[in-house]
Amino acid sequence: MQTTEPLRHNWTKEEIEAIYQKPLLELVYKAATVHRQWHKASEIQVCTLLSVKTGGCPEDCSYCGQAARYHTDIKVQALLPTETVIAHAKKAKDAGSSRFCMAAAWREVRNNRDFDRIIDMVKGVNELGLEVCCTLGMLTEEQALRLQEAGLHAYNHNLDTSEAYYDEIISTRKFDNRIKTIQNVRKAGITVCSGGIIGLGETAADRISMLLTLATMPKHPESVPVNALARVKGTPLENQPKVPIWDMVRMIATARIIMPASVVRLSAGRIEMTEEEQAWCFMAGANSIFTGERQTLLVTPNPGVSEDMQMFQNLGLQPMVKEKESVCTTI
């Protein structure tokens, strides 16, 4: 389902700010209207995210419990066996997921045996008929091409926040490094999954700036995750206040209006949302969630499959079915 209306890539910060600051009900109504022009409003893509290598990351992302330098309760886990990952993917498919995402807590991909094993995982999940997504850190163009040849459908590499606020959150890499990886993914013919996190201490102007970066890319990310900070004990941001639901709704609605063809993912933070609050996010244009058998999203709590299916039933929603002709290619 798609309108013939052309996508815009020349948004200005002032235009996005005007949308973001609309009266809430007017904003949600506009977003819901746009959503119905481009998508089936009753369909939600169900994605499963599995941490295939956990903890021990050398980065210093202030929100992340997997950074080796922070003292958290998260246990380091080596790269999972390929057969274990495939078994999880089969369970995810049986439970209604159409996309399976694999995450490794690496700063960057290295050309070694572990990357060879990731390639095997991608091939195995692809053979199950699932969309395959990975988030592995920074990628070279050659590495991205290798993943594409293995059947990778999407690569997740979030901006996290605005370019101006980025250095307040991460010092071990630059904002431009993230843009470069996204460009490498695009060159390899892999779809892009890129969004950000709110609740890091940023301003509304930072949120608008991050959306501007995404919406003015030569091609919008096919998937735009909107995450509420999951506060992990032991990280620098553990005492940040809970993100207000209306802030999430505003971000989702604005993303939906300026990137209408993209799948907008209601990602981290759902565990602290009521069913009614999640319903507002769906009304505002979110059409994807992460769920899973372990009731975790990487290393933080997340609603489980049975809870989500009950919510779908209550709200009259249904899992999005992967189209047969689509080729496997975020969070």
VOGU-3710 file (C-alpha; in Angstrom, 3 decimals, decimal comma):
1> mqtteplrhn> 0,000/0,000/0,000  1,566/3,254/-1,099  0,450/6,633/-2,347  1,849/8,179/-5,508  2,741/11,308/-3,566  6,517/11,909/-3,880  8,767/11,707/-0,842  10,472/14,878/0,294  14,170/15,065/1,114  14,472/18,834/1,397
11> wtkeeieaiy> 12,851/19,401/4,776  14,086/22,376/6,786  14,599/22,448/10,519  11,888/25,105/10,794  9,359/22,934/8,975  10,075/19,917/11,176  9,910/22,048/14,308  6,515/23,401/13,246  5,255/19,825/12,839  6,773/18,633/16,132
21> qkpllelvyk> 5,249/21,547/18,075  1,700/21,180/16,698  -1,046/20,765/19,302  -0,841/17,098/20,246  -4,225/15,921/18,995  -3,795/17,802/15,717  -0,329/16,252/15,306  -1,602/12,727/15,943  -4,536/13,222/13,562  -2,185/14,402/10,801
31> aatvhrqwhk> 0,228/11,509/11,412  -2,590/8,950/11,465  -3,883/10,321/8,164  -0,454/10,101/6,532  0,019/6,621/7,952  -3,181/5,374/6,321  -2,125/6,832/2,981  1,090/4,805/2,973  0,466/1,739/5,137  -2,190/-0,673/6,355
41> aseiqvctll> -3,081/0,811/9,710  -3,995/-2,537/11,257  -0,653/-4,223/10,464  2,350/-4,116/12,777  5,651/-5,694/11,795  6,798/-7,999/14,577  10,580/-8,194/14,875  12,750/-10,303/17,136  16,091/-8,936/18,306  18,695/-11,376/19,621
51> svktggcped> 21,995/-10,446/21,230  24,413/-12,864/19,570  27,418/-11,400/21,415  26,815/-9,540/24,667  28,894/-7,062/26,687  32,564/-6,196/26,715  32,205/-3,353/24,206  35,089/-0,823/24,224  32,792/2,109/23,410  31,613/4,564/26,095
61> csycgqaary> 28,000/5,169/25,005  26,538/6,677/28,183  23,255/4,792/27,906  24,643/1,319/27,236  25,015/-1,419/29,821  27,220/-3,405/27,442  30,132/-0,955/27,642  33,021/-2,708/29,372  33,968/0,383/31,388  30,666/0,537/33,300
71> htdikvqall> 29,897/-1,639/36,309  26,550/-3,219/35,479  24,964/-6,589/36,191  25,138/-7,577/32,530  27,159/-10,723/31,904  29,588/-10,890/29,015  28,618/-13,583/26,512  30,798/-14,763/23,648  29,408/-15,088/20,142  26,623/-17,674/20,159
81> ptetviahak> 26,914/-20,873/18,106  25,325/-20,569/14,679  22,913/-23,436/15,323  21,681/-21,713/18,507  20,933/-18,525/16,601  19,084/-20,406/13,854  16,996/-22,189/16,494  16,011/-18,803/17,976  15,124/-17,547/14,494  12,839/-20,551/13,901
91> kakdagssrf> 11,035/-19,910/17,183  10,676/-16,234/16,297  9,133/-17,083/12,931  6,725/-19,550/14,525  5,674/-16,836/16,996  4,783/-14,387/14,206  7,981/-12,442/13,588  8,783/-11,514/9,993  12,152/-9,922/10,763  15,003/-11,365/12,811
101> cmaaawrevr> 17,703/-8,998/14,020  21,108/-10,068/15,339  23,167/-7,730/17,499  26,805/-8,006/18,513  28,371/-5,653/21,057  31,293/-4,660/18,860  32,751/-1,242/18,121  33,341/-2,331/14,540  33,345/-5,431/12,402  36,720/-7,126/11,997
111> nnrdfdriid> 37,577/-9,508/9,192  38,053/-12,603/11,304  36,415/-15,917/12,155  33,672/-14,257/14,164  32,609/-12,286/11,106  32,681/-15,511/9,088  30,261/-16,986/11,636  27,977/-13,944/11,350  27,906/-14,511/7,589  26,812/-18,109/8,208
121> mvkgvnelgl> 24,079/-16,895/10,581  22,792/-14,445/7,988  22,647/-17,181/5,364  20,843/-19,551/7,743  18,199/-17,031/8,844  17,706/-15,921/5,258  16,944/-19,501/4,266  14,087/-19,517/6,790  12,331/-16,816/4,772  12,775/-14,102/7,397
131> evcctlgmlt> 14,036/-10,600/6,764  17,538/-10,602/8,242  18,887/-7,572/10,063  22,214/-7,062/11,828  23,694/-4,413/14,084  27,420/-4,998/14,515  28,965/-1,560/14,832  30,935/0,251/12,160  31,239/-1,391/8,738  33,467/-0,863/5,733
141> eeqalrlqea> 31,963/-0,892/2,261  33,585/-4,273/1,569  32,151/-5,797/4,743  28,702/-4,441/3,912  28,913/-5,987/0,444  29,822/-9,342/1,954  26,775/-9,188/4,225  24,575/-8,261/1,281  25,838/-11,231/-0,710  24,979/-13,485/2,235
151> glhaynhnld> 21,366/-12,267/2,109  21,278/-9,439/4,669  18,139/-7,363/4,213  18,777/-4,517/6,661  21,528/-3,036/8,770  20,771/-1,121/11,953  23,004/1,805/12,817  21,219/4,435/14,904  22,281/8,061/14,974  21,350/8,010/18,682
161> tseayydeii> 20,956/11,798/18,951  21,700/15,045/17,145  25,125/15,852/15,777  25,378/18,789/18,191  24,626/16,688/21,280  26,459/13,553/20,164  29,748/14,271/21,951  27,858/14,577/25,258  26,811/10,933/24,952  29,712/9,211/23,183
171> strkfdnrik> 33,402/10,126/22,946  34,865/6,945/21,430  33,571/7,664/17,938  32,198/10,602/15,995  28,803/11,339/14,496  30,421/11,265/11,063  31,482/7,648/11,704  27,816/6,703/11,957  26,957/8,548/8,754  29,837/6,815/6,955
181> tiqnvrkagi> 28,624/3,350/7,984  25,115/4,183/6,770  26,591/5,294/3,447  28,559/2,035/3,171  25,389/0,051/3,833  23,545/1,977/1,110  26,338/1,443/-1,425  26,129/-2,312/-0,811  22,406/-2,357/-1,601  21,265/-3,140/1,957
191> tvcsggiigl> 18,276/-1,305/3,437  18,940/1,062/6,325  17,495/0,897/9,826  18,413/4,097/11,653  16,748/6,185/14,331  17,627/7,334/17,799  17,025/7,498/21,517  15,168/10,153/23,462  15,622/10,794/27,166  19,411/11,219/27,052
201> getaadrism> 19,213/14,771/28,391  18,816/16,272/24,938  16,541/19,192/24,082  13,575/19,228/21,733  15,855/21,044/19,275  18,236/18,058/19,373  15,391/15,670/18,620  14,278/17,804/15,699  17,863/18,015/14,418  18,229/14,230/14,509
211> lltlatmpkh> 14,984/13,816/12,555  16,225/16,422/10,069  19,387/14,380/9,442  17,327/11,264/8,742  14,680/12,976/6,614  17,186/14,781/4,389  19,229/11,710/3,518  19,230/10,964/-0,248  17,023/8,006/0,630  15,059/7,823/3,868
221> pesvpvnala> 15,914/4,897/6,152  13,454/2,104/5,387  13,180/1,599/9,142  13,270/4,330/11,816  13,438/3,057/15,417  12,279/5,486/18,105  13,713/4,416/21,459  12,956/5,712/24,936  16,046/5,507/27,141  16,180/2,217/29,022
231> rvkgtplenq> 17,921/3,287/32,215  20,577/0,716/33,105  22,022/0,732/36,613  25,750/1,420/36,508  25,671/3,622/33,406  26,098/7,431/33,503  22,438/7,912/32,534  20,909/5,556/35,097  19,210/8,421/36,967  17,611/10,104/33,979
241> pkvpiwdmvr> 13,847/10,577/34,381  11,429/8,321/32,532  10,568/9,631/29,079  7,024/11,072/29,082  4,705/9,160/26,764  3,693/12,339/24,951  7,345/12,929/23,999  7,407/9,473/22,381  4,131/10,173/20,604  5,456/13,486/19,259
251> miatariimp> 8,635/11,846/17,944  6,767/8,983/16,296  4,148/11,272/14,748  6,745/13,687/13,395  8,832/10,845/11,954  5,717/9,397/10,318  4,807/12,707/8,648  8,260/13,560/7,281  9,252/9,975/6,342  5,865/8,511/5,371
261> asvvrlsagr> 7,113/5,415/3,541  9,396/4,271/6,354  8,508/1,685/8,959  8,565/3,535/12,296  9,566/1,202/15,095  8,331/1,563/18,653  11,500/0,166/20,175  13,123/0,404/23,627  11,019/1,609/26,529  7,813/-0,350/25,882
271> iemteeeqaw> 8,189/-2,239/29,154  7,357/1,005/30,998  4,368/1,802/28,798  0,802/0,777/29,444  -1,230/-0,806/26,659  -3,095/2,485/26,303  0,166/4,411/25,895  1,383/1,994/23,232  -1,961/2,417/21,469  -1,268/6,147/21,219
281> cfmagansif> 2,077/5,355/19,581  0,394/3,096/17,021  -2,199/5,787/16,323  0,661/8,254/15,779  2,156/6,055/13,075  4,327/3,392/14,696  3,962/0,159/12,743  6,610/-2,122/14,170  7,663/-3,506/17,538  10,360/-5,778/18,901
291> tgerqtllvt> 9,234/-8,803/20,818  10,910/-12,014/21,917  10,794/-15,259/23,841  13,306/-14,042/26,427  11,281/-10,903/27,254  14,368/-8,769/26,705  15,461/-6,217/24,145  19,197/-6,929/23,992  19,926/-6,603/27,723  16,916/-4,639/28,999
301> pnpgvsedmq> 13,385/-5,853/29,872  10,777/-5,993/27,109  7,217/-7,343/26,842  6,982/-10,968/25,745  5,266/-12,530/22,746  2,086/-13,565/24,573  1,594/-10,072/26,040  2,060/-8,476/22,636  -0,326/-10,846/20,885  -2,965/-10,116/23,544
311> mfqnlglqpm> -2,405/-6,383/23,018  -2,821/-6,844/19,261  -6,099/-8,645/19,848  -7,336/-5,916/22,179  -6,444/-3,152/19,711  -7,576/-4,929/16,541  -4,034/-5,196/15,182  -2,319/-8,074/13,430  1,273/-9,067/12,605  2,476/-7,821/9,242
321> vkekesvctt> 3,001/-10,670/6,802  6,211/-10,608/4,792  5,429/-10,249/1,105  6,503/-13,262/-0,921  8,270/-11,228/-3,572  10,336/-9,195/-1,122  13,990/-10,102/-0,815  15,559/-10,513/2,597  17,706/-7,520/3,518  16,219/-1,835/12,537
331> i> 16,685/-2,015/15,088
//
